[in-house]
Amino acid sequence: MLSLLPKTLPDFSRAAILVVGDVMLDRYWFGDTSRVSPEAPVPIVNIRGNDDRPGGAGNVALNITTLGAQVTLLGITGNDQAANTLTEQLAAAGVKHDIIRQDALQTITKLRVISRHQQLMRLDFEEKLQTSDTSALIDAFKKHLTQSNLVILSDYQKGTLKDSQIFIQLARAANVPVLVDPKGNDYRLYQHANIITPNLKEFEAIVGVCHNEQEILEKAHGLLETHQIDTLLLTRGEHGMTLICRGAEAIHFPAYAREVFDVTGAGDTVIAMLGTAYAVGLPLPQATALANLAASLVVAKLGAATVSAPELEAALTNKTSDIAGMVNEEQLWQAVSKARAQGKKIVFTNGCFDILHAGHVGYLQQAKQLGDYLIVAINDDNSVRRIKGANRPINNVEQRMTVLASLNVVDWVVAFPDDTPERLLKRIQPDILVKGDDYTVDRVVGAEIVHAYGGQVRVVGNALTLSTTAIIERVKASINS
C-alpha cells in the first residue's frame, strides 16, 4: 500500500531496541555441482567457499543495526567454538550483546549447502534449552531494559523464551512495547504482548485452516481477545501482509512484485523493521508499510540477510547512489546497496594501480562496459609494500585514488588493507569480478568466492601491453644511462 509509505526515512538512530531470543549460528557452504554420486542418487558438491552468519535472534539484531539503530542482543549459547564465531560476527557487525554461555549446551548451528543459488540441504546441530537455567538471562534483561525503548522477543521454540511471560510483564511494567515473533502452539506464552507477527502457517496452526478473508479476520480478533494482545501482523508470503488491531479495521498490504530468491530469515527482517520504525514514533500502519517493503527486498537475497537504510531509501525514492568517487568501505557498502536496490549490475576490479597508464585506462573502459557501476579497489600502501617490495608504491594511496576517481568510467574507488580483495568481495558481492587477460579465470584471486554466490568472473584484454614495473625499469635505465 504505497500511500502509507513515508516519503523519507525517519532517524533510526533514535531507536534503542532490546532483542531476546534463540540465538544460533547460520553456516553456509557454497560449491559447484555437475554430477550425481555413483554411491547414491544425490548431487556431488565441490565446496569452494563458506560463510558464517548470526541466525535466529542474532539475525534480527543484525537487521536492526544495519538500519542504524541501537540494539542489544540477549541469548543463550554453549561454551564452544560456534559461540566464539557467533560473538565475533556480532561484534564485527557492531551488535552489542550479552550472551549467556552454558558449558552443558551446544550452540545451535544450522549448516546449509548451496549450489547455483539453490539450497541443496540443511543440517541442524541443536539441542533444545528447555532444562537450562534462564535466571542469568532474566537478570541481564532487567539490566538492559532501562536503556531500551522497545523489546523484541524472537522465538524459534528452542527454549530460550520458555519464560517469555516474565520478559513481557517486566517490559509492560516499564511501559516498554513488546513485539513477538511467535512459534509453537501455545500463545499463552505471549499473553499481553503489544504485537505478534506470525506467518499464515503459524497462525493456522493455532486457529485452524482459514478458507477466506473474513475467517482470517474473525479468528485473528478472537486470538487477540483471548490472549489480550493488541495487534497481530499476519505475514502471508506472496499475498502480502494484513495488520489487525483490536477495535480497528484491518489494513492489507499487497506484496511487491519482485523476484523471490530466498525466504530464509524474511520474518526476522519484518519484525526488525517494524520494531525499529515503531520505536522512533512512526504510526503502526506506516511502520508496517516499511516492513512490507523491507521484506520484498530481503527475499531477493541469498540466505538470512539484512536490508540497509540506503536500500530502503533507494526503494522509496527510486534513486540510485549519490555517493561517487573516493569512498571508504562503509560508504561503498551504502552506495552499492542503493544501486542494487534499483537492480543495477555491479562490476569490481582490483590492483595496485601505482602508475596509471594507457593499458589501465583501456582495461577499465572495457570493465565498465560489463555493467552499470564500476568499483576499483586498490591496495593501500602497506599491502603494496608487502606485495611489490619496500620501494613501492611510487605514488601513495591518496594520489592513486585521486587519479582513478578522475576517470569518468570509474564510479567508486576504495582502498583496502589486505593483500587480497577476498574479504571485500565477500562483503560487497559484486555481480562481476574483472581482471586483465594476463590472468585466466581459474587464477583470479577471489574467483571461487564470486562463483560460490552466483557471480561472474571475466578477463578482458588490454589494447596495449604495458606494465607499471616495466615503466619503472625504463625510467631507472634512462637515469643510469
DAMO-V712685 format. One record per residue. N is the residue number from 1. OMEGA is omega in degrees with one decimal (NA if undefined). BURIAL is b if it has 9 or more other ideal C-beta (glycine too) atoms within 8 Angstrom, else e. Layout:
n:N omega:OMEGA burial:BURIAL
n:N omega:OMEGA burial:BURIAL
This chain:
n:1 omega:-171.7 burial:b
n:2 omega:-175.9 burial:e
n:3 omega:-179.4 burial:e
n:4 omega:178.5 burial:b
n:5 omega:175.6 burial:b
n:6 omega:179.9 burial:b
n:7 omega:177.1 burial:e
n:8 omega:179.0 burial:e
n:9 omega:174.4 burial:b
n:10 omega:178.5 burial:b
n:11 omega:-176.3 burial:e
n:12 omega:-178.1 burial:b
n:13 omega:178.5 burial:e
n:14 omega:179.7 burial:b
n:15 omega:174.1 burial:b
n:16 omega:-168.1 burial:b
n:17 omega:177.4 burial:b
n:18 omega:-180.0 burial:b
n:19 omega:177.9 burial:b
n:20 omega:177.6 burial:b
n:21 omega:-177.6 burial:b
n:22 omega:-179.5 burial:b
n:23 omega:179.5 burial:b
n:24 omega:177.7 burial:b
n:25 omega:174.1 burial:b
n:26 omega:-177.9 burial:b
n:27 omega:-178.5 burial:b
n:28 omega:170.6 burial:b
n:29 omega:-177.6 burial:b
n:30 omega:177.5 burial:b
n:31 omega:178.9 burial:b
n:32 omega:174.3 burial:b
n:33 omega:-178.6 burial:b
n:34 omega:180.0 burial:e
n:35 omega:-178.8 burial:e
n:36 omega:-179.1 burial:e
n:37 omega:175.0 burial:b
n:38 omega:-176.7 burial:e
n:39 omega:-177.6 burial:e
n:40 omega:-179.4 burial:e
n:41 omega:179.8 burial:e
n:42 omega:179.6 burial:e
n:43 omega:171.6 burial:b
n:44 omega:-178.9 burial:e
n:45 omega:176.1 burial:b
n:46 omega:-173.9 burial:e
n:47 omega:-177.9 burial:b
n:48 omega:179.6 burial:b
n:49 omega:178.2 burial:b
n:50 omega:-179.6 burial:e
n:51 omega:175.4 burial:b
n:52 omega:-179.6 burial:b
n:53 omega:172.4 burial:b
n:54 omega:-179.1 burial:b
n:55 omega:-178.9 burial:b
n:56 omega:178.1 burial:b
n:57 omega:176.2 burial:b
n:58 omega:178.1 burial:b
n:59 omega:174.2 burial:b
n:60 omega:-179.9 burial:b
n:61 omega:177.2 burial:b
n:62 omega:178.8 burial:b
n:63 omega:-178.7 burial:b
n:64 omega:-177.7 burial:b
n:65 omega:176.4 burial:b
n:66 omega:177.1 burial:b
n:67 omega:-179.4 burial:b
n:68 omega:179.9 burial:e
n:69 omega:175.5 burial:b
n:70 omega:-178.1 burial:b
n:71 omega:171.6 burial:b
n:72 omega:-176.4 burial:b
n:73 omega:174.9 burial:b
n:74 omega:178.0 burial:b
n:75 omega:-178.3 burial:b
n:76 omega:176.1 burial:b
n:77 omega:167.9 burial:b
n:78 omega:177.1 burial:b
n:79 omega:-169.8 burial:e
n:80 omega:-177.1 burial:b
n:81 omega:178.4 burial:e
n:82 omega:177.4 burial:b
n:83 omega:176.7 burial:b
n:84 omega:178.7 burial:e
n:85 omega:-178.6 burial:b
n:86 omega:-178.0 burial:b
n:87 omega:175.5 burial:b
n:88 omega:179.3 burial:e
n:89 omega:179.3 burial:b
n:90 omega:-179.8 burial:b
n:91 omega:-179.9 burial:b
n:92 omega:-179.7 burial:e
n:93 omega:179.3 burial:b
n:94 omega:179.0 burial:e
n:95 omega:173.1 burial:b
n:96 omega:-176.9 burial:e
n:97 omega:176.0 burial:b
n:98 omega:-174.8 burial:b
n:99 omega:178.6 burial:b
n:100 omega:179.5 burial:b
n:101 omega:178.5 burial:b
n:102 omega:-174.2 burial:b
n:103 omega:-174.5 burial:e
n:104 omega:-175.5 burial:e
n:105 omega:169.8 burial:b
n:106 omega:177.4 burial:b
n:107 omega:-179.3 burial:b
n:108 omega:-178.6 burial:b
n:109 omega:176.0 burial:b
n:110 omega:-178.2 burial:b
n:111 omega:178.3 burial:b
n:112 omega:177.2 burial:b
n:113 omega:-172.6 burial:b
n:114 omega:173.0 burial:b
n:115 omega:178.6 burial:b
n:116 omega:177.5 burial:e
n:117 omega:-179.5 burial:e
n:118 omega:175.0 burial:e
n:119 omega:-177.4 burial:b
n:120 omega:178.5 burial:b
n:121 omega:175.9 burial:e
n:122 omega:177.6 burial:e
n:123 omega:-178.8 burial:e
n:124 omega:174.8 burial:e
n:125 omega:-173.6 burial:e
n:126 omega:167.2 burial:b
n:127 omega:-177.1 burial:e
n:128 omega:-173.5 burial:e
n:129 omega:-171.4 burial:b
n:130 omega:-177.9 burial:e
n:131 omega:-177.3 burial:e
n:132 omega:-178.7 burial:b
n:133 omega:-179.0 burial:e
n:134 omega:-176.7 burial:b
n:135 omega:179.3 burial:e
n:136 omega:178.3 burial:e
n:137 omega:178.5 burial:b
n:138 omega:177.4 burial:b
n:139 omega:178.5 burial:e
n:140 omega:178.7 burial:b
n:141 omega:179.4 burial:b
n:142 omega:-178.0 burial:e
n:143 omega:-174.9 burial:e
n:144 omega:-177.2 burial:b
n:145 omega:-176.0 burial:b
n:146 omega:179.5 burial:e
n:147 omega:-173.7 burial:e
n:148 omega:175.5 burial:b
n:149 omega:173.6 burial:e
n:150 omega:178.9 burial:b
n:151 omega:172.1 burial:b
n:152 omega:173.8 burial:b
n:153 omega:-177.7 burial:b
n:154 omega:-172.8 burial:b
n:155 omega:172.7 burial:b
n:156 omega:177.6 burial:b
n:157 omega:176.0 burial:e
n:158 omega:174.3 burial:b
n:159 omega:-179.6 burial:b
n:160 omega:-175.4 burial:b
n:161 omega:177.2 burial:b
n:162 omega:176.4 burial:b
n:163 omega:-173.4 burial:e
n:164 omega:179.1 burial:b
n:165 omega:177.9 burial:e
n:166 omega:-179.9 burial:e
n:167 omega:-179.4 burial:b
n:168 omega:-178.8 burial:b
n:169 omega:178.3 burial:b
n:170 omega:-179.1 burial:b
n:171 omega:-179.4 burial:b
n:172 omega:177.4 burial:b
n:173 omega:178.5 burial:e
n:174 omega:-180.0 burial:e
n:175 omega:178.1 burial:e
n:176 omega:-178.8 burial:b
n:177 omega:-179.9 burial:b
n:178 omega:173.4 burial:b
n:179 omega:-177.7 burial:b
n:180 omega:166.6 burial:b
n:181 omega:-166.7 burial:b
n:182 omega:171.5 burial:b
n:183 omega:174.1 burial:e
n:184 omega:-172.7 burial:e
n:185 omega:-177.1 burial:e
n:186 omega:-178.3 burial:e
n:187 omega:171.0 burial:b
n:188 omega:176.7 burial:e
n:189 omega:-173.3 burial:b
n:190 omega:178.7 burial:b
n:191 omega:175.0 burial:b
n:192 omega:172.1 burial:b
n:193 omega:177.9 burial:b
n:194 omega:-175.5 burial:e
n:195 omega:169.6 burial:b
n:196 omega:-173.2 burial:b
n:197 omega:178.6 burial:b
n:198 omega:167.8 burial:b
n:199 omega:-172.9 burial:b
n:200 omega:179.9 burial:b
n:201 omega:178.6 burial:e
n:202 omega:-180.0 burial:b
n:203 omega:-178.4 burial:b
n:204 omega:174.9 burial:b
n:205 omega:179.3 burial:e
n:206 omega:-169.8 burial:b
n:207 omega:-175.9 burial:b
n:208 omega:-177.1 burial:e
n:209 omega:177.8 burial:e
n:210 omega:-174.3 burial:b
n:211 omega:180.0 burial:e
n:212 omega:-176.7 burial:e
n:213 omega:-178.2 burial:e
n:214 omega:179.2 burial:e
n:215 omega:176.0 burial:b
n:216 omega:-177.1 burial:b
n:217 omega:-179.0 burial:b
n:218 omega:-178.9 burial:e
n:219 omega:177.3 burial:b
n:220 omega:178.6 burial:b
n:221 omega:176.7 burial:b
n:222 omega:178.5 burial:b
n:223 omega:179.4 burial:b
n:224 omega:-179.8 burial:b
n:225 omega:-177.2 burial:e
n:226 omega:-173.5 burial:e
n:227 omega:176.0 burial:b
n:228 omega:176.0 burial:e
n:229 omega:-174.2 burial:b
n:230 omega:-168.9 burial:e
n:231 omega:174.6 burial:b
n:232 omega:172.5 burial:b
n:233 omega:-177.2 burial:b
n:234 omega:177.7 burial:b
n:235 omega:-168.2 burial:b
n:236 omega:175.8 burial:b
n:237 omega:-177.2 burial:e
n:238 omega:177.4 burial:e
n:239 omega:173.7 burial:e
n:240 omega:-177.3 burial:b
n:241 omega:175.1 burial:b
n:242 omega:179.9 burial:b
n:243 omega:-175.5 burial:b
n:244 omega:-179.3 burial:b
n:245 omega:176.8 burial:b
n:246 omega:176.7 burial:b
n:247 omega:-179.1 burial:e
n:248 omega:177.4 burial:e
n:249 omega:178.9 burial:e
n:250 omega:176.4 burial:b
n:251 omega:179.2 burial:b
n:252 omega:-179.9 burial:b
n:253 omega:180.0 burial:b
n:254 omega:176.8 burial:e
n:255 omega:175.3 burial:b
n:256 omega:-178.4 burial:e
n:257 omega:177.7 burial:e
n:258 omega:177.3 burial:e
n:259 omega:178.1 burial:e
n:260 omega:-175.6 burial:e
n:261 omega:-177.7 burial:e
n:262 omega:-178.1 burial:b
n:263 omega:179.8 burial:e
n:264 omega:175.6 burial:e
n:265 omega:-178.4 burial:b
n:266 omega:177.4 burial:b
n:267 omega:176.4 burial:b
n:268 omega:179.1 burial:b
n:269 omega:-178.8 burial:b
n:270 omega:-175.6 burial:b
n:271 omega:177.3 burial:b
n:272 omega:-179.9 burial:b
n:273 omega:179.5 burial:b
n:274 omega:-177.9 burial:b
n:275 omega:-178.7 burial:b
n:276 omega:179.3 burial:b
n:277 omega:179.9 burial:b
n:278 omega:-178.2 burial:b
n:279 omega:-179.8 burial:b
n:280 omega:171.1 burial:b
n:281 omega:178.3 burial:e
n:282 omega:176.8 burial:b
n:283 omega:-174.2 burial:e
n:284 omega:177.5 burial:b
n:285 omega:178.5 burial:b
n:286 omega:177.3 burial:b
n:287 omega:178.6 burial:b
n:288 omega:177.9 burial:b
n:289 omega:176.8 burial:b
n:290 omega:178.0 burial:b
n:291 omega:178.1 burial:b
n:292 omega:177.6 burial:b
n:293 omega:179.6 burial:b
n:294 omega:178.6 burial:b
n:295 omega:-179.5 burial:b
n:296 omega:178.4 burial:b
n:297 omega:-173.0 burial:b
n:298 omega:-179.4 burial:b
n:299 omega:174.9 burial:b
n:300 omega:-178.4 burial:b
n:301 omega:-178.5 burial:b
n:302 omega:173.9 burial:b
n:303 omega:176.6 burial:b
n:304 omega:-171.8 burial:b
n:305 omega:-179.9 burial:b
n:306 omega:175.2 burial:b
n:307 omega:-176.6 burial:b
n:308 omega:175.9 burial:b
n:309 omega:177.0 burial:b
n:310 omega:177.4 burial:b
n:311 omega:178.5 burial:b
n:312 omega:-179.4 burial:b
n:313 omega:179.0 burial:b
n:314 omega:179.0 burial:b
n:315 omega:179.3 burial:b
n:316 omega:-171.5 burial:b
n:317 omega:-177.3 burial:e
n:318 omega:178.5 burial:e
n:319 omega:170.2 burial:b
n:320 omega:-171.5 burial:e
n:321 omega:171.3 burial:b
n:322 omega:175.7 burial:e
n:323 omega:-178.7 burial:b
n:324 omega:176.0 burial:e
n:325 omega:-177.5 burial:e
n:326 omega:-176.9 burial:e
n:327 omega:168.7 burial:b
n:328 omega:-174.3 burial:e
n:329 omega:-178.4 burial:b
n:330 omega:176.6 burial:e
n:331 omega:177.7 burial:b
n:332 omega:179.5 burial:b
n:333 omega:179.9 burial:b
n:334 omega:-179.0 burial:b
n:335 omega:179.4 burial:b
n:336 omega:178.4 burial:b
n:337 omega:178.2 burial:b
n:338 omega:-178.5 burial:b
n:339 omega:-178.5 burial:b
n:340 omega:177.6 burial:b
n:341 omega:178.4 burial:b
n:342 omega:177.9 burial:b
n:343 omega:-178.7 burial:e
n:344 omega:-179.3 burial:b
n:345 omega:-175.1 burial:b
n:346 omega:177.4 burial:b
n:347 omega:-175.1 burial:b
n:348 omega:169.0 burial:b
n:349 omega:-175.9 burial:b
n:350 omega:177.4 burial:b
n:351 omega:178.3 burial:e
n:352 omega:179.6 burial:b
n:353 omega:-174.0 burial:b
n:354 omega:174.7 burial:b
n:355 omega:-175.7 burial:e
n:356 omega:-179.2 burial:e
n:357 omega:-174.2 burial:b
n:358 omega:177.2 burial:e
n:359 omega:176.4 burial:b
n:360 omega:-175.8 burial:b
n:361 omega:178.8 burial:b
n:362 omega:179.1 burial:b
n:363 omega:-179.6 burial:b
n:364 omega:176.8 burial:b
n:365 omega:178.2 burial:b
n:366 omega:179.6 burial:b
n:367 omega:-178.5 burial:b
n:368 omega:-178.6 burial:b
n:369 omega:-177.6 burial:e
n:370 omega:-177.4 burial:b
n:371 omega:-177.2 burial:b
n:372 omega:-178.1 burial:e
n:373 omega:179.6 burial:b
n:374 omega:173.5 burial:b
n:375 omega:170.3 burial:b
n:376 omega:178.7 burial:b
n:377 omega:-177.1 burial:b
n:378 omega:176.2 burial:b
n:379 omega:175.9 burial:b
n:380 omega:-171.9 burial:b
n:381 omega:-178.5 burial:e
n:382 omega:-179.2 burial:e
n:383 omega:174.8 burial:b
n:384 omega:178.6 burial:b
n:385 omega:179.5 burial:b
n:386 omega:-176.1 burial:e
n:387 omega:-170.6 burial:b
n:388 omega:-177.7 burial:b
n:389 omega:-172.0 burial:e
n:390 omega:-177.5 burial:e
n:391 omega:178.6 burial:e
n:392 omega:3.9 burial:b
n:393 omega:173.1 burial:b
n:394 omega:178.3 burial:e
n:395 omega:-177.9 burial:e
n:396 omega:-171.2 burial:e
n:397 omega:179.5 burial:b
n:398 omega:179.7 burial:e
n:399 omega:-179.6 burial:e
n:400 omega:179.1 burial:b
n:401 omega:-179.1 burial:b
n:402 omega:-179.2 burial:b
n:403 omega:-179.2 burial:b
n:404 omega:-178.0 burial:b
n:405 omega:-179.1 burial:b
n:406 omega:179.8 burial:e
n:407 omega:-175.2 burial:b
n:408 omega:178.1 burial:e
n:409 omega:-177.8 burial:e
n:410 omega:179.8 burial:b
n:411 omega:-178.5 burial:e
n:412 omega:174.8 burial:b
n:413 omega:-179.1 burial:b
n:414 omega:175.9 burial:b
n:415 omega:176.4 burial:b
n:416 omega:-172.2 burial:b
n:417 omega:-174.6 burial:e
n:418 omega:176.6 burial:b
n:419 omega:179.1 burial:e
n:420 omega:-179.5 burial:e
n:421 omega:-170.9 burial:b
n:422 omega:179.7 burial:b
n:423 omega:179.8 burial:b
n:424 omega:178.5 burial:b
n:425 omega:179.2 burial:b
n:426 omega:-178.3 burial:b
n:427 omega:-173.7 burial:e
n:428 omega:-178.6 burial:b
n:429 omega:178.1 burial:e
n:430 omega:177.6 burial:b
n:431 omega:-176.4 burial:e
n:432 omega:171.4 burial:b
n:433 omega:-174.5 burial:b
n:434 omega:170.0 burial:b
n:435 omega:-179.6 burial:b
n:436 omega:-174.4 burial:b
n:437 omega:167.5 burial:e
n:438 omega:172.9 burial:e
n:439 omega:162.7 burial:b
n:440 omega:-174.3 burial:e
n:441 omega:-176.8 burial:b
n:442 omega:178.9 burial:e
n:443 omega:-178.9 burial:e
n:444 omega:178.8 burial:b
n:445 omega:-179.3 burial:e
n:446 omega:-177.6 burial:b
n:447 omega:-178.5 burial:b
n:448 omega:178.5 burial:e
n:449 omega:-177.0 burial:b
n:450 omega:178.2 burial:b
n:451 omega:-176.3 burial:b
n:452 omega:180.0 burial:b
n:453 omega:173.6 burial:b
n:454 omega:178.3 burial:e
n:455 omega:-179.4 burial:b
n:456 omega:172.5 burial:e
n:457 omega:-177.1 burial:b
n:458 omega:170.2 burial:b
n:459 omega:-179.6 burial:b
n:460 omega:-175.4 burial:b
n:461 omega:173.6 burial:e
n:462 omega:178.1 burial:b
n:463 omega:-179.3 burial:e
n:464 omega:180.0 burial:e
n:465 omega:-179.6 burial:e
n:466 omega:173.4 burial:b
n:467 omega:179.4 burial:e
n:468 omega:-179.1 burial:b
n:469 omega:179.7 burial:e
n:470 omega:177.9 burial:e
n:471 omega:-180.0 burial:b
n:472 omega:-179.9 burial:b
n:473 omega:178.0 burial:e
n:474 omega:177.2 burial:e
n:475 omega:178.1 burial:e
n:476 omega:-178.2 burial:e
n:477 omega:-179.8 burial:e
n:478 omega:178.4 burial:e
n:479 omega:-176.4 burial:e
n:480 omega:-176.3 burial:e
n:481 omega:NA burial:e
